[in-house]
Amino acid sequence: MSKIKEAFAGGKAFIPFITCGDPDLETTEKIIEAMAESGADLIELGIPFSDPTAEGPVIQKGNLRALSGGVTTDKVFDMVRRVRQKVKIPMVFMTYANVVFSYGTERFLTKAAEVGIDGLILPDVPSLKVERAIPNRIKFTVEEEKAEFAPQGEAAGLDLISMIAPTSHDRIKMIAAEAKGFVYCVSSLGVTGVRSEITTDIGAMVRLVKEANPDVSCAVGFGISTPEQAAHMAQNADGVIVGSAIVKICGTYGNDSPAHVAEYVKKMKDALK
C-alpha cells in the first residue's frame, strides 16, 4: 500500500493545507508537527508562488507573507527534510507548474521524493488527453501538460494528484481512470476560500470517479471550514481538505499559530469520526 493510500485506510481522512513559510519556516515545522499530533491523516504543503491563480485572497496573502520573508523552494525542501524526521504521515506538495519548471522538472521531482514528499498537486496543469479538431481537417489527440510531469514523477516515486471540478462532466471518468494517490474533488467553482454554503453534488462526482477507478480515494476541498461542513462533505467522500481556514489562523496568530491550528485540526478530525 502506498503512503497516500494509508491516509484513507483508517476511515474518513482529514487533510489540512498550509503555506510553507507563513509566517516563517520554523513556525511551519511546528505547525506540521502539531497537525500530525492532532489527527491529520495527510498534509498538503503549499510552496509559495507569486501568482497562485487557484487561490482566493486568504491564501494569496499567505503566499505573499512567505515570499516577503525570503522563502525559496530550496528552503522548503530543507524544512521538509527536517520535519520528516518526526512526522511520518503522508505529505504532498501543492504548487504551480512554473515553480517546478523554473527549478527544473526532473530535479524538483527527484528532490521532493528524496526529502520525503509522497505526491504533488499542480492545479494549473491539465490532466488528460483531449481530442481536438481543425475545421475541415481530421481530428487528432493531444497529450496535455500532465504528460510533462507524470512519467518523471512516477520514476521518482511521487503520485501526481488529479483534480476534478463541477464542470469536468464527461472528463471525470477519463481523469479518474489514470488517477494516482487520490482524486481531489473541487467542491465549488472559482478560487479557494471559505464558503457559507456548498451546493455541488459531490456524491455524483464521487460516483463517476469510483465507476472508473474503484480503488482510488476521493477527497473534497475548496470552501470547507466548519466541522459541520466537513461531516456533511465526508458523507459522500473519503476525505476532506481544508486550506483557507487554516491559513487564516496563521495570518491572525503568526508565530503563535501552532497551538491554534492544532485545536482546529482536532475539531475537524473529530467531526469525521
C-alpha positions in Angstrom: 0.0 0.0 0.0 1.3 3.4 -0.9 1.8 6.0 1.8 -1.0 8.2 0.4 -3.4 5.2 0.4 -2.6 4.6 4.0 -4.1 8.1 4.8 -7.5 6.8 3.8 -7.2 3.3 5.3 -8.5 4.2 8.8 -11.7 5.9 7.9 -12.5 9.4 6.7 -9.3 11.3 6.1 -8.7 14.9 7.3 -6.2 16.8 5.0 -5.1 20.2 6.2 -3.2 22.6 3.9 -0.6 25.3 4.9 1.6 27.7 3.0 5.2 26.9 3.8 7.0 29.9 5.4 3.8 31.6 6.6 4.7 33.3 8.9 8.2 31.6 8.7 9.6 28.2 8.1 10.4 27.5 11.8 6.7 28.0 12.6 5.7 25.9 9.6 7.7 23.0 11.1 5.9 23.4 14.4 2.5 23.6 12.7 3.2 20.4 10.7 4.1 18.5 13.8 1.1 19.9 15.6 -1.3 18.9 12.8 0.1 15.4 12.7 -0.3 15.0 16.5 -3.8 16.4 16.4 -5.1 13.8 13.9 -4.3 14.9 10.4 -4.1 11.9 8.0 -2.2 13.7 5.2 -0.8 17.2 4.9 -0.7 19.5 1.9 2.3 21.8 1.8 2.0 24.8 -0.4 5.2 26.1 -2.0 4.6 29.9 -2.2 4.3 31.4 -5.6 3.9 35.0 -6.7 0.8 34.3 -8.9 -1.2 31.5 -7.3 -4.1 31.5 -9.8 -6.3 28.9 -8.0 -6.2 30.7 -4.7 -8.5 33.2 -3.1 -7.4 36.3 -1.1 -6.6 34.4 2.2 -4.1 32.0 0.6 -2.8 34.7 -1.7 -1.9 36.8 1.4 -0.2 33.7 2.9 1.9 33.3 -0.2 2.9 37.0 -0.1 3.8 36.8 3.6 6.0 33.7 2.9 7.7 35.3 -0.1 8.3 38.5 1.7 10.1 36.5 4.4 12.5 35.2 1.9 11.1 31.6 1.4 12.6 29.8 -1.5 11.9 26.3 -2.9 15.3 25.1 -1.6 14.5 26.4 1.9 11.2 24.5 1.7 13.0 21.3 0.7 15.4 21.7 3.7 12.4 22.3 6.0 10.6 19.1 4.8 13.8 17.1 5.3 14.0 18.2 8.9 10.3 17.7 9.7 10.3 14.3 8.1 12.5 13.0 11.0 9.5 13.5 13.3 6.3 13.4 11.1 5.5 10.0 9.5 2.1 10.6 7.9 2.0 11.3 4.1 2.8 14.8 2.8 2.3 16.2 -0.6 3.3 19.5 -2.3 0.7 21.8 -3.8 2.2 24.4 -6.1 2.2 25.7 -9.7 3.8 24.4 -12.9 6.1 27.4 -13.2 7.7 26.7 -9.8 8.5 23.2 -11.0 9.7 24.3 -14.5 11.9 27.1 -13.1 13.6 24.7 -10.7 14.0 22.0 -13.3 11.2 19.4 -13.5 13.4 16.3 -13.0 15.5 18.0 -10.4 12.4 19.2 -8.5 10.6 15.8 -8.6 13.7 13.8 -7.6 14.5 16.1 -4.7 10.9 16.2 -3.5 10.9 12.4 -3.2 14.4 12.4 -1.6 13.2 14.7 1.3 10.1 12.6 1.9 7.3 14.1 -0.2 4.7 11.5 -1.4 2.8 13.3 -4.1 2.3 16.5 -6.0 -0.8 18.7 -6.8 -0.5 21.2 -9.7 -3.8 23.0 -10.0 -2.8 24.7 -13.2 -1.8 21.6 -15.1 -4.5 19.8 -17.2 -4.6 16.1 -16.6 -5.7 14.1 -19.6 -5.7 13.6 -23.3 -8.0 15.8 -25.3 -9.3 15.2 -28.8 -9.2 18.4 -30.9 -10.0 19.2 -34.5 -9.1 21.8 -37.1 -12.0 22.8 -39.3 -12.2 20.6 -42.4 -9.3 18.5 -41.1 -9.0 15.2 -39.3 -9.4 15.0 -35.5 -6.2 14.5 -33.5 -5.3 13.7 -29.9 -3.1 15.9 -27.9 -1.4 15.0 -24.6 -2.0 17.8 -22.2 0.6 19.2 -19.9 0.4 16.4 -17.3 2.4 14.2 -19.6 5.3 16.5 -18.9 5.3 15.7 -15.2 3.6 12.3 -14.7 6.3 9.9 -16.1 9.2 11.7 -14.2 7.1 11.9 -11.1 6.3 8.2 -11.3 10.0 7.4 -11.8 10.8 9.4 -8.7 8.1 7.6 -6.7 5.7 10.5 -6.5 1.9 10.4 -7.1 0.7 13.3 -9.3 -2.7 14.0 -7.8 -5.5 14.7 -10.3 -8.2 17.3 -9.7 -11.8 17.3 -10.9 -14.3 20.2 -10.8 -18.1 20.5 -11.0 -17.5 21.5 -14.7 -15.5 18.4 -15.6 -18.6 16.4 -16.5 -17.7 13.6 -19.0 -14.0 14.2 -18.4 -14.3 12.9 -14.8 -14.1 9.2 -15.7 -11.2 9.8 -18.1 -9.3 11.6 -15.3 -10.2 9.0 -12.7 -9.1 6.1 -14.8 -5.5 7.2 -14.6 -5.6 8.8 -11.1 -2.8 8.1 -8.6 -2.8 8.7 -4.9 -6.2 10.2 -4.5 -8.6 12.4 -6.6 -9.0 16.0 -5.4 -12.7 16.9 -5.9 -13.1 20.6 -6.1 -16.4 21.4 -4.4 -17.1 24.9 -5.8 -16.3 26.9 -8.9 -13.8 29.7 -8.5 -10.8 30.0 -6.3 -10.1 28.7 -2.8 -11.8 30.3 0.2 -14.3 29.8 3.0 -17.9 29.4 1.8 -21.0 29.6 3.9 -22.8 27.0 1.7 -21.6 24.3 -0.7 -24.3 23.2 -3.2 -22.3 21.0 -5.6 -23.5 17.4 -5.9 -20.3 15.8 -4.5 -21.9 12.4 -4.4 -22.4 12.4 -8.2 -18.8 13.4 -8.8 -17.5 10.7 -6.5 -19.8 8.0 -8.1 -18.3 8.8 -11.5 -14.8 8.5 -10.1 -15.5 5.2 -8.4 -17.1 3.8 -11.6 -13.9 4.4 -13.5 -11.5 3.6 -10.7 -13.0 1.8 -7.7 -9.6 1.7 -5.8 -8.9 5.4 -5.8 -9.9 7.6 -2.9 -11.8 10.9 -3.3 -11.1 13.9 -1.0 -13.2 17.1 -1.2 -11.7 20.6 -1.0 -12.4 24.3 -1.6 -14.7 26.2 0.8 -14.9 23.8 3.7 -14.2 25.5 7.1 -16.5 24.2 9.8 -16.8 20.8 11.5 -20.5 20.6 10.2 -19.4 21.2 6.6 -16.6 18.6 6.9 -19.0 16.0 8.3 -21.5 16.7 5.6 -19.0 16.5 2.8 -17.5 13.3 4.2 -20.8 11.5 3.8 -20.1 11.2 0.1 -16.3 11.3 0.0 -13.3 9.5 1.5 -11.7 12.7 3.0 -11.9 16.4 3.4 -9.3 19.1 2.6 -9.2 22.4 4.4 -6.8 25.2 3.5 -8.1 28.8 3.7 -9.4 28.4 7.3 -6.0 27.3 8.4 -4.1 29.9 6.5 -6.4 32.5 8.1 -5.4 31.2 11.5 -1.7 31.6 10.5 -2.4 35.2 9.4 -4.1 36.0 12.6 -1.8 34.4 15.2 1.6 34.4 13.4 4.3 32.6 15.5 1.6 31.6 18.0 -0.3 29.7 15.3 0.7 26.0 16.1 -1.5 25.7 19.2 -4.5 27.3 17.5 -4.0 25.2 14.3 -3.7 22.0 16.5 -7.0 22.8 18.2 -8.8 23.4 14.9 -7.4 20.2 13.3 -8.6 18.2 16.3 -12.1 19.6 16.0 -12.3 18.9 12.3 -10.9 15.3 12.6 -13.3 14.6 15.5 -16.2 15.7 13.2 -15.2 13.0 10.7 -15.1 10.1 13.2 
